[in-house]
């Protein structure tokens, strides 16, 4: 996102506690090390940066962890967001682009999920993000905050140039773990559940490239220049891929078999999540440029062969 914004000519400052991030990934952009649970740090960052727009990505985002430790998720995601909104109001920063998630929907009632689909999250992570969306709606009515919540489906891939990519400890995402298994730098891939009500019995997800998500945020920021209120958009490719289909894509791109083993289901995982992104296309003028799963996997494969941090 930082690279996208700078490419568009914007000045950017990053606020991060570096609990899961990397100072090296920020490069030469000003970095303010702080935490959303520290209101004074937020206020100082907003004052120093003279921010006009905030993009909020600071969240705990592991479904399994949220089931084990829900207080951590409500504290970080909900309380942290409330602290940010209060500080923005104090400093008269009136535009926010918020990183939300398809996890707010729970088990879908339709093949593709549009914005008004019923919200019934099945894990604390999704519940915490839904609470944040409610905060944004209430802040729009009470204080005039302009916001866009972008509901990612499954973010994936890496910079096509190879400079930045997905690096977590522990790594829980499917594509990186499949690639790590191929490279021999990670264990055999665990296929979490083979008994879901899907075509091959494994979970189905909608994968969208991280660069496409960054582009959507830029579109949302432009949209807020002319639109009051709180707005929501689903972001996905509109194509579902099962765990086994992702493994097949990794094998095609790498030319190697993915070492794998079956494992029990992970608590809190819906069987299938696929986006209906028509509203983002029609209103924001956004569409994903990475149209195939193989093209997404290819960028991840390039990064994992020579990670820079």
C-alpha positions as CSV (number, residue, x, y, z in Angstrom):
1,X,0.0,0.0,0.0
2,X,2.8,2.4,0.8
3,X,4.5,1.8,-2.5
4,X,1.1,2.2,-4.3
5,X,0.5,5.5,-2.6
6,X,4.0,6.9,-3.2
7,X,3.6,5.9,-6.9
8,X,0.5,8.1,-7.0
9,X,2.5,11.0,-5.6
10,X,1.2,10.9,-2.0
11,X,3.3,11.5,1.1
12,X,3.0,8.5,3.5
13,X,3.9,7.8,7.2
14,X,3.6,4.3,8.7
15,X,2.4,3.7,12.3
16,X,3.1,0.1,13.5
17,X,4.1,-1.7,16.6
18,X,6.2,-4.1,14.6
19,X,4.7,-7.1,16.5
20,X,4.3,-9.0,13.2
21,X,5.8,-6.5,10.7
22,X,9.3,-5.7,9.6
23,X,11.1,-2.4,9.7
24,X,13.0,-3.3,6.5
25,X,9.7,-3.6,4.6
26,X,9.0,0.1,5.2
27,X,12.2,1.1,3.4
28,X,12.8,4.8,3.6
29,X,9.2,5.8,4.5
30,X,8.9,7.6,7.9
31,X,8.0,5.0,10.5
32,X,6.4,5.8,13.9
33,X,6.7,2.8,16.2
34,X,3.6,2.8,18.4
35,X,0.5,0.8,19.3
36,X,-3.2,1.5,18.9
37,X,-3.7,0.5,22.5
38,X,-1.7,3.7,23.4
39,X,-3.9,6.7,22.7
40,X,-1.0,9.1,23.3
41,X,1.1,7.4,20.6
42,X,-1.8,7.7,18.1
43,X,-2.3,11.4,18.9
44,X,1.4,12.1,18.5
45,X,1.6,10.2,15.1
46,X,-1.4,12.1,13.8
47,X,0.0,15.4,14.9
48,X,3.5,14.7,13.5
49,X,2.2,13.5,10.2
50,X,-0.6,16.1,9.7
51,X,-2.5,13.2,8.3
52,X,-5.4,13.9,5.9
53,X,-6.4,10.3,5.4
54,X,-5.9,7.2,7.5
55,X,-5.7,3.6,6.2
56,X,-6.2,1.2,9.0
57,X,-4.6,-2.3,8.7
58,X,-3.6,-2.8,12.4
59,X,-5.4,-6.0,13.4
60,X,-4.9,-9.5,14.7
61,X,-6.1,-11.7,11.9
62,X,-5.7,-15.4,12.6
63,X,-9.0,-17.3,12.8
64,X,-7.6,-20.1,14.9
65,X,-5.9,-17.8,17.4
66,X,-9.0,-15.8,17.8
67,X,-10.9,-18.9,18.9
68,X,-8.3,-19.7,21.5
69,X,-7.8,-16.1,22.7
70,X,-10.8,-14.0,21.9
71,X,-10.0,-11.2,24.5
72,X,-6.8,-10.5,22.5
73,X,-8.8,-9.9,19.4
74,X,-11.5,-7.7,20.9
75,X,-8.8,-5.7,22.7
76,X,-6.5,-5.2,19.7
77,X,-9.1,-5.0,17.0
78,X,-12.1,-3.2,18.6
79,X,-10.5,-1.2,21.4
80,X,-7.6,-0.3,19.1
81,X,-9.9,0.9,16.4
82,X,-12.0,2.9,18.9
83,X,-8.8,4.6,20.2
84,X,-7.9,5.5,16.6
85,X,-11.3,6.9,15.8
86,X,-11.2,9.1,18.9
87,X,-7.8,10.4,18.1
88,X,-8.9,11.2,14.5
89,X,-11.9,13.1,15.8
90,X,-9.7,15.1,18.2
91,X,-7.3,16.0,15.3
92,X,-10.1,16.6,12.8
93,X,-9.0,13.8,10.4
94,X,-12.2,12.9,8.7
95,X,-11.4,10.1,6.2
96,X,-10.6,6.5,6.9
97,X,-10.1,3.4,4.7
98,X,-10.6,0.3,6.9
99,X,-9.3,-3.2,6.3
100,X,-12.2,-5.5,7.0
101,X,-12.8,-9.1,6.1
102,X,-15.2,-11.7,4.6
103,X,-15.1,-13.4,8.0
104,X,-17.9,-11.1,9.1
105,X,-20.4,-13.2,7.1
106,X,-19.9,-16.6,8.7
107,X,-21.3,-19.6,6.8
108,X,-22.7,-18.2,3.5
109,X,-26.3,-18.7,2.4
110,X,-25.5,-18.0,-1.3
111,X,-22.8,-19.1,-3.7
112,X,-21.4,-15.6,-4.0
113,X,-21.5,-13.1,-1.1
114,X,-22.6,-9.6,-1.8
115,X,-22.5,-6.7,0.7
116,X,-25.9,-7.1,2.2
117,X,-25.6,-10.8,2.9
118,X,-26.5,-11.6,6.5
119,X,-23.6,-11.2,8.9
120,X,-23.2,-14.1,11.4
121,X,-19.4,-14.5,12.1
122,X,-18.4,-17.9,13.4
123,X,-15.1,-16.8,15.0
124,X,-14.1,-13.9,17.2
125,X,-11.9,-12.5,14.5
126,X,-14.9,-11.9,12.2
127,X,-17.0,-10.7,15.1
128,X,-14.3,-8.1,16.1
129,X,-14.2,-6.8,12.5
130,X,-18.0,-6.5,12.3
131,X,-18.0,-4.5,15.5
132,X,-15.5,-2.1,13.9
133,X,-17.7,-1.7,10.9
134,X,-20.5,-0.8,13.3
135,X,-18.2,1.8,14.9
136,X,-17.6,3.4,11.5
137,X,-21.3,3.5,10.7
138,X,-22.1,5.1,14.1
139,X,-19.2,7.6,13.7
140,X,-20.5,8.7,10.3
141,X,-23.9,9.6,11.8
142,X,-22.6,11.2,15.0
143,X,-19.4,12.9,13.9
144,X,-19.4,13.1,10.2
145,X,-16.5,10.6,9.7
146,X,-16.2,9.5,6.1
147,X,-15.1,5.8,5.8
148,X,-14.8,2.9,3.4
149,X,-14.6,-0.6,4.8
150,X,-13.0,-3.0,2.3
151,X,-13.9,-6.6,3.0
152,X,-11.1,-8.7,1.7
153,X,-11.6,-12.3,0.9
154,X,-8.3,-14.2,0.9
155,X,-5.3,-11.8,0.3
156,X,-2.5,-13.6,-1.4
157,X,0.6,-13.2,-3.5
158,X,3.6,-10.9,-3.3
159,X,5.1,-7.9,-5.1
160,X,5.7,-8.8,-8.7
161,X,9.1,-7.1,-8.5
162,X,10.0,-9.5,-5.6
163,X,10.9,-6.8,-3.0
164,X,8.2,-7.5,-0.5
165,X,6.1,-10.6,0.3
166,X,4.3,-12.6,2.9
167,X,6.4,-13.5,5.9
168,X,4.7,-14.5,9.2
169,X,5.9,-16.3,12.3
170,X,4.1,-18.6,12.6
171,X,2.9,-18.9,9.0
172,X,-0.7,-20.0,8.8
173,X,-1.7,-19.1,5.2
174,X,-2.2,-21.8,2.7
175,X,-0.1,-20.6,-0.3
176,X,3.0,-19.7,1.7
177,X,2.9,-22.9,3.6
178,X,2.5,-24.9,0.4
179,X,5.5,-23.1,-1.1
180,X,7.6,-23.6,2.0
181,X,6.8,-27.3,2.0
182,X,8.1,-27.4,-1.7
183,X,11.2,-25.6,-0.8
184,X,11.9,-27.8,2.2
185,X,12.0,-24.8,4.6
186,X,8.7,-25.7,6.3
187,X,6.9,-28.9,7.3
188,X,4.6,-30.9,5.1
189,X,1.4,-29.0,4.4
190,X,-1.5,-29.8,6.6
191,X,-4.8,-30.1,4.8
192,X,-7.2,-29.0,7.5
193,X,-10.3,-31.0,6.9
194,X,-11.4,-33.3,4.0
195,X,-15.1,-33.6,5.0
196,X,-16.5,-30.1,4.1
197,X,-19.6,-30.0,2.0
198,X,-17.6,-28.9,-1.1
199,X,-16.8,-30.6,-4.4
200,X,-13.6,-32.2,-3.1
201,X,-14.2,-32.0,0.6
202,X,-11.8,-29.2,1.3
203,X,-12.4,-25.5,2.1
204,X,-13.1,-23.2,-0.8
205,X,-11.8,-19.6,-0.8
206,X,-11.6,-16.6,-3.1
207,X,-8.0,-15.5,-3.5
208,X,-7.2,-11.8,-4.5
209,X,-3.7,-10.5,-5.1
210,X,-2.3,-8.0,-2.5
211,X,-1.5,-5.5,-5.2
212,X,-5.1,-5.5,-6.3
213,X,-6.1,-4.9,-2.7
214,X,-3.8,-1.9,-2.6
215,X,-5.3,-0.5,-5.8
216,X,-8.8,-0.8,-4.2
217,X,-7.6,1.2,-1.2
218,X,-6.4,4.0,-3.5
219,X,-9.8,3.9,-5.3
220,X,-11.6,4.1,-1.9
221,X,-9.5,7.1,-0.8
222,X,-10.5,8.9,-4.0
223,X,-14.1,8.0,-3.5
224,X,-14.1,9.6,0.0
225,X,-13.1,12.9,-1.4
226,X,-16.7,13.3,-2.7
227,X,-18.8,11.0,-0.6
228,X,-20.0,11.4,3.0
229,X,-21.0,8.4,5.2
230,X,-19.8,4.9,5.9
231,X,-19.5,2.6,2.8
232,X,-18.7,-1.1,2.5
233,X,-17.3,-3.1,-0.5
234,X,-16.4,-6.8,-1.0
235,X,-13.1,-7.5,-2.6
236,X,-12.4,-10.8,-4.3
237,X,-11.8,-12.4,-7.6
238,X,-15.3,-13.9,-7.6
239,X,-13.8,-17.4,-8.2
240,X,-13.5,-20.0,-5.5
241,X,-10.6,-22.4,-5.3
242,X,-10.5,-25.4,-2.9
243,X,-7.4,-26.3,-0.8
244,X,-6.6,-29.1,-3.2
245,X,-7.0,-26.8,-6.2
246,X,-4.5,-24.3,-4.6
247,X,-2.1,-27.2,-4.1
248,X,-2.4,-28.1,-7.8
249,X,-1.7,-24.5,-8.7
250,X,1.4,-24.5,-6.6
251,X,2.6,-27.7,-8.2
252,X,2.0,-26.3,-11.7
253,X,4.0,-23.1,-10.9
254,X,6.8,-24.7,-9.0
255,X,7.0,-27.9,-11.1
256,X,7.3,-29.9,-7.8
257,X,4.9,-31.9,-5.7
258,X,3.7,-30.4,-2.4
259,X,4.4,-32.6,0.5
260,X,1.2,-32.8,2.5
261,X,-0.8,-34.7,5.1
262,X,-4.4,-34.7,6.2
263,X,-5.3,-33.0,9.5
264,X,-8.5,-32.2,11.4
265,X,-10.6,-29.2,10.6
266,X,-9.6,-25.9,12.1
267,X,-12.2,-24.4,14.5
268,X,-14.0,-21.3,13.0
269,X,-13.6,-22.1,9.3
270,X,-16.7,-21.8,7.1
271,X,-16.8,-24.3,4.2
272,X,-16.8,-21.8,1.4
273,X,-16.3,-18.0,1.0
274,X,-16.5,-16.5,-2.5
275,X,-17.0,-12.8,-3.2
276,X,-19.6,-10.9,-5.2
277,X,-17.5,-7.8,-6.1
278,X,-19.9,-6.1,-8.5
279,X,-20.4,-3.1,-6.3
280,X,-16.6,-2.4,-6.1
281,X,-16.4,-2.6,-9.8
282,X,-19.4,-0.4,-10.5
283,X,-18.9,2.2,-7.7
284,X,-15.2,2.3,-7.1
285,X,-14.1,1.4,-10.7
286,X,-12.0,-1.4,-9.3
287,X,-11.3,-4.8,-10.8
288,X,-8.6,-7.3,-10.0
289,X,-5.7,-7.4,-12.5
290,X,-4.5,-10.8,-11.4
291,X,-7.3,-12.9,-12.9
292,X,-5.8,-16.4,-12.4
293,X,-4.8,-18.3,-9.3
294,X,-1.6,-19.4,-11.1
295,X,-0.6,-15.8,-11.6
296,X,-1.0,-15.0,-7.9
297,X,1.0,-18.1,-6.9
298,X,3.7,-17.2,-9.3
299,X,4.4,-13.9,-7.5
300,X,4.5,-15.7,-4.2
301,X,6.8,-18.3,-5.5
302,X,9.2,-15.6,-6.7
303,X,9.3,-14.0,-3.3
304,X,9.7,-17.2,-1.3
305,X,12.7,-18.3,-3.3
306,X,14.7,-15.1,-2.3
307,X,12.9,-13.3,0.6
308,X,14.5,-10.0,1.5
309,X,13.5,-10.0,5.2
